[in-house]
Amino acid sequence: MIVDGAQLRAGRALLGWHQTELAAAAGVHWNSIKAVEKMGRISPPDRQRRRLVIERLESALEEAGIIIHSKPVGVFLKR
């Protein structure tokens, strides 16, 4: 589960993707990615409001080979 914006940026960096590439893979607007990445830790209320976007981003990253950890917080490439 993505718990902060830094995880999202790190996942994109491991893949060499820009926000627009992740947006296309997740089926969301790149402004949504920009908003999530600006957040520090994503609190439960924010996570609930952005649930659909965050789920799509997580799925797109995981399909591309990224493993997302919430405890301890980290992002890893499967390859």
mmCIF file of the C-alpha atoms, coordinates in Angstrom:
data_MODEL
# 
_entry.id   MODEL 
# 
loop_
_atom_site.group_PDB 
_atom_site.id 
_atom_site.type_symbol 
_atom_site.label_atom_id 
_atom_site.label_alt_id 
_atom_site.label_comp_id 
_atom_site.label_asym_id 
_atom_site.label_entity_id 
_atom_site.label_seq_id 
_atom_site.pdbx_PDB_ins_code 
_atom_site.Cartn_x 
_atom_site.Cartn_y 
_atom_site.Cartn_z 
_atom_site.occupancy 
_atom_site.B_iso_or_equiv 
_atom_site.pdbx_formal_charge 
_atom_site.auth_seq_id 
_atom_site.auth_comp_id 
_atom_site.auth_asym_id 
_atom_site.auth_atom_id 
_atom_site.pdbx_PDB_model_num 
ATOM 1  C CA . MET A 1 1  ? 0.000   0.000  0.000   1.00 0.00 ? 1  MET A CA 1 
ATOM 2  C CA . ILE A 1 2  ? 1.297   3.451  -0.919  1.00 0.00 ? 2  ILE A CA 1 
ATOM 3  C CA . VAL A 1 3  ? 1.626   5.414  2.323   1.00 0.00 ? 3  VAL A CA 1 
ATOM 4  C CA . ASP A 1 4  ? 3.404   8.549  1.051   1.00 0.00 ? 4  ASP A CA 1 
ATOM 5  C CA . GLY A 1 5  ? 4.188   10.495 -2.085  1.00 0.00 ? 5  GLY A CA 1 
ATOM 6  C CA . ALA A 1 6  ? 7.865   9.559  -1.948  1.00 0.00 ? 6  ALA A CA 1 
ATOM 7  C CA . GLN A 1 7  ? 6.974   5.896  -2.545  1.00 0.00 ? 7  GLN A CA 1 
ATOM 8  C CA . LEU A 1 8  ? 5.150   6.845  -5.709  1.00 0.00 ? 8  LEU A CA 1 
ATOM 9  C CA . ARG A 1 9  ? 8.104   8.905  -6.961  1.00 0.00 ? 9  ARG A CA 1 
ATOM 10 C CA . ALA A 1 10 ? 10.515  6.098  -6.082  1.00 0.00 ? 10 ALA A CA 1 
ATOM 11 C CA . GLY A 1 11 ? 8.431   3.525  -7.941  1.00 0.00 ? 11 GLY A CA 1 
ATOM 12 C CA . ARG A 1 12 ? 8.369   5.718  -11.026 1.00 0.00 ? 12 ARG A CA 1 
ATOM 13 C CA . ALA A 1 13 ? 12.119  6.322  -10.750 1.00 0.00 ? 13 ALA A CA 1 
ATOM 14 C CA . LEU A 1 14 ? 12.861  2.589  -10.615 1.00 0.00 ? 14 LEU A CA 1 
ATOM 15 C CA . LEU A 1 15 ? 10.918  2.173  -13.849 1.00 0.00 ? 15 LEU A CA 1 
ATOM 16 C CA . GLY A 1 16 ? 12.273  5.339  -15.452 1.00 0.00 ? 16 GLY A CA 1 
ATOM 17 C CA . TRP A 1 17 ? 8.708   6.628  -15.907 1.00 0.00 ? 17 TRP A CA 1 
ATOM 18 C CA . HIS A 1 18 ? 7.468   10.213 -15.998 1.00 0.00 ? 18 HIS A CA 1 
ATOM 19 C CA . GLN A 1 19 ? 4.161   11.141 -14.397 1.00 0.00 ? 19 GLN A CA 1 
ATOM 20 C CA . THR A 1 20 ? 2.480   10.969 -17.801 1.00 0.00 ? 20 THR A CA 1 
ATOM 21 C CA . GLU A 1 21 ? 3.639   7.380  -18.348 1.00 0.00 ? 21 GLU A CA 1 
ATOM 22 C CA . LEU A 1 22 ? 2.307   6.241  -14.988 1.00 0.00 ? 22 LEU A CA 1 
ATOM 23 C CA . ALA A 1 23 ? -0.913  8.165  -15.635 1.00 0.00 ? 23 ALA A CA 1 
ATOM 24 C CA . ALA A 1 24 ? -1.405  6.302  -18.922 1.00 0.00 ? 24 ALA A CA 1 
ATOM 25 C CA . ALA A 1 25 ? -0.673  2.925  -17.295 1.00 0.00 ? 25 ALA A CA 1 
ATOM 26 C CA . ALA A 1 26 ? -3.057  3.646  -14.395 1.00 0.00 ? 26 ALA A CA 1 
ATOM 27 C CA . GLY A 1 27 ? -5.804  5.322  -16.428 1.00 0.00 ? 27 GLY A CA 1 
ATOM 28 C CA . VAL A 1 28 ? -5.729  8.520  -14.363 1.00 0.00 ? 28 VAL A CA 1 
ATOM 29 C CA . HIS A 1 29 ? -4.871  12.145 -15.144 1.00 0.00 ? 29 HIS A CA 1 
ATOM 30 C CA . TRP A 1 30 ? -1.272  13.140 -14.461 1.00 0.00 ? 30 TRP A CA 1 
ATOM 31 C CA . ASN A 1 31 ? -2.523  15.914 -12.152 1.00 0.00 ? 31 ASN A CA 1 
ATOM 32 C CA . SER A 1 32 ? -3.765  13.165 -9.800  1.00 0.00 ? 32 SER A CA 1 
ATOM 33 C CA . ILE A 1 33 ? -0.259  11.731 -9.633  1.00 0.00 ? 33 ILE A CA 1 
ATOM 34 C CA . LYS A 1 34 ? 1.200   15.180 -9.048  1.00 0.00 ? 34 LYS A CA 1 
ATOM 35 C CA . ALA A 1 35 ? -1.234  15.735 -6.145  1.00 0.00 ? 35 ALA A CA 1 
ATOM 36 C CA . VAL A 1 36 ? -0.452  12.388 -4.486  1.00 0.00 ? 36 VAL A CA 1 
ATOM 37 C CA . GLU A 1 37 ? 3.310   12.880 -4.902  1.00 0.00 ? 37 GLU A CA 1 
ATOM 38 C CA . LYS A 1 38 ? 3.141   16.301 -3.214  1.00 0.00 ? 38 LYS A CA 1 
ATOM 39 C CA . MET A 1 39 ? 1.632   14.730 -0.114  1.00 0.00 ? 39 MET A CA 1 
ATOM 40 C CA . GLY A 1 40 ? 3.863   13.660 2.708   1.00 0.00 ? 40 GLY A CA 1 
ATOM 41 C CA . ARG A 1 41 ? 2.410   10.754 4.609   1.00 0.00 ? 41 ARG A CA 1 
ATOM 42 C CA . ILE A 1 42 ? -1.061  9.925  3.297   1.00 0.00 ? 42 ILE A CA 1 
ATOM 43 C CA . SER A 1 43 ? -3.427  9.927  6.267   1.00 0.00 ? 43 SER A CA 1 
ATOM 44 C CA . PRO A 1 44 ? -6.349  7.468  6.402   1.00 0.00 ? 44 PRO A CA 1 
ATOM 45 C CA . PRO A 1 45 ? -8.954  10.181 5.590   1.00 0.00 ? 45 PRO A CA 1 
ATOM 46 C CA . ASP A 1 46 ? -6.906  11.325 2.562   1.00 0.00 ? 46 ASP A CA 1 
ATOM 47 C CA . ARG A 1 47 ? -6.363  7.713  1.535   1.00 0.00 ? 47 ARG A CA 1 
ATOM 48 C CA . GLN A 1 48 ? -10.116 7.106  1.679   1.00 0.00 ? 48 GLN A CA 1 
ATOM 49 C CA . ARG A 1 49 ? -10.909 10.163 -0.464  1.00 0.00 ? 49 ARG A CA 1 
ATOM 50 C CA . ARG A 1 50 ? -8.250  9.204  -3.015  1.00 0.00 ? 50 ARG A CA 1 
ATOM 51 C CA . ARG A 1 51 ? -8.808  5.442  -2.746  1.00 0.00 ? 51 ARG A CA 1 
ATOM 52 C CA . LEU A 1 52 ? -9.624  4.795  -6.398  1.00 0.00 ? 52 LEU A CA 1 
ATOM 53 C CA . VAL A 1 53 ? -6.669  6.813  -7.700  1.00 0.00 ? 53 VAL A CA 1 
ATOM 54 C CA . ILE A 1 54 ? -4.235  5.230  -5.242  1.00 0.00 ? 54 ILE A CA 1 
ATOM 55 C CA . GLU A 1 55 ? -5.500  1.722  -6.039  1.00 0.00 ? 55 GLU A CA 1 
ATOM 56 C CA . ARG A 1 56 ? -5.024  2.347  -9.765  1.00 0.00 ? 56 ARG A CA 1 
ATOM 57 C CA . LEU A 1 57 ? -1.518  3.717  -9.208  1.00 0.00 ? 57 LEU A CA 1 
ATOM 58 C CA . GLU A 1 58 ? -0.557  0.748  -7.033  1.00 0.00 ? 58 GLU A CA 1 
ATOM 59 C CA . SER A 1 59 ? -1.905  -1.717 -9.589  1.00 0.00 ? 59 SER A CA 1 
ATOM 60 C CA . ALA A 1 60 ? -0.071  -0.057 -12.472 1.00 0.00 ? 60 ALA A CA 1 
ATOM 61 C CA . LEU A 1 61 ? 3.221   -0.049 -10.552 1.00 0.00 ? 61 LEU A CA 1 
ATOM 62 C CA . GLU A 1 62 ? 2.799   -3.660 -9.435  1.00 0.00 ? 62 GLU A CA 1 
ATOM 63 C CA . GLU A 1 63 ? 1.989   -4.792 -12.977 1.00 0.00 ? 63 GLU A CA 1 
ATOM 64 C CA . ALA A 1 64 ? 5.200   -3.096 -14.122 1.00 0.00 ? 64 ALA A CA 1 
ATOM 65 C CA . GLY A 1 65 ? 7.233   -5.047 -11.543 1.00 0.00 ? 65 GLY A CA 1 
ATOM 66 C CA . ILE A 1 66 ? 7.271   -2.796 -8.483  1.00 0.00 ? 66 ILE A CA 1 
ATOM 67 C CA . ILE A 1 67 ? 6.778   -4.182 -4.970  1.00 0.00 ? 67 ILE A CA 1 
ATOM 68 C CA . ILE A 1 68 ? 5.325   -1.664 -2.512  1.00 0.00 ? 68 ILE A CA 1 
ATOM 69 C CA . HIS A 1 69 ? 5.767   -2.130 1.249   1.00 0.00 ? 69 HIS A CA 1 
ATOM 70 C CA . SER A 1 70 ? 4.015   -0.153 3.952   1.00 0.00 ? 70 SER A CA 1 
ATOM 71 C CA . LYS A 1 71 ? 5.928   -1.650 6.931   1.00 0.00 ? 71 LYS A CA 1 
ATOM 72 C CA . PRO A 1 72 ? 8.772   -0.994 6.639   1.00 0.00 ? 72 PRO A CA 1 
ATOM 73 C CA . VAL A 1 73 ? 8.061   1.669  4.050   1.00 0.00 ? 73 VAL A CA 1 
ATOM 74 C CA . GLY A 1 74 ? 9.844   0.842  0.827   1.00 0.00 ? 74 GLY A CA 1 
ATOM 75 C CA . VAL A 1 75 ? 9.650   0.309  -2.904  1.00 0.00 ? 75 VAL A CA 1 
ATOM 76 C CA . PHE A 1 76 ? 11.500  -2.459 -4.724  1.00 0.00 ? 76 PHE A CA 1 
ATOM 77 C CA . LEU A 1 77 ? 11.880  -3.686 -8.298  1.00 0.00 ? 77 LEU A CA 1 
ATOM 78 C CA . LYS A 1 78 ? 11.024  -7.392 -8.797  1.00 0.00 ? 78 LYS A CA 1 
ATOM 79 C CA . ARG A 1 79 ? 13.653  -7.974 -11.460 1.00 0.00 ? 79 ARG A CA 1 
# 
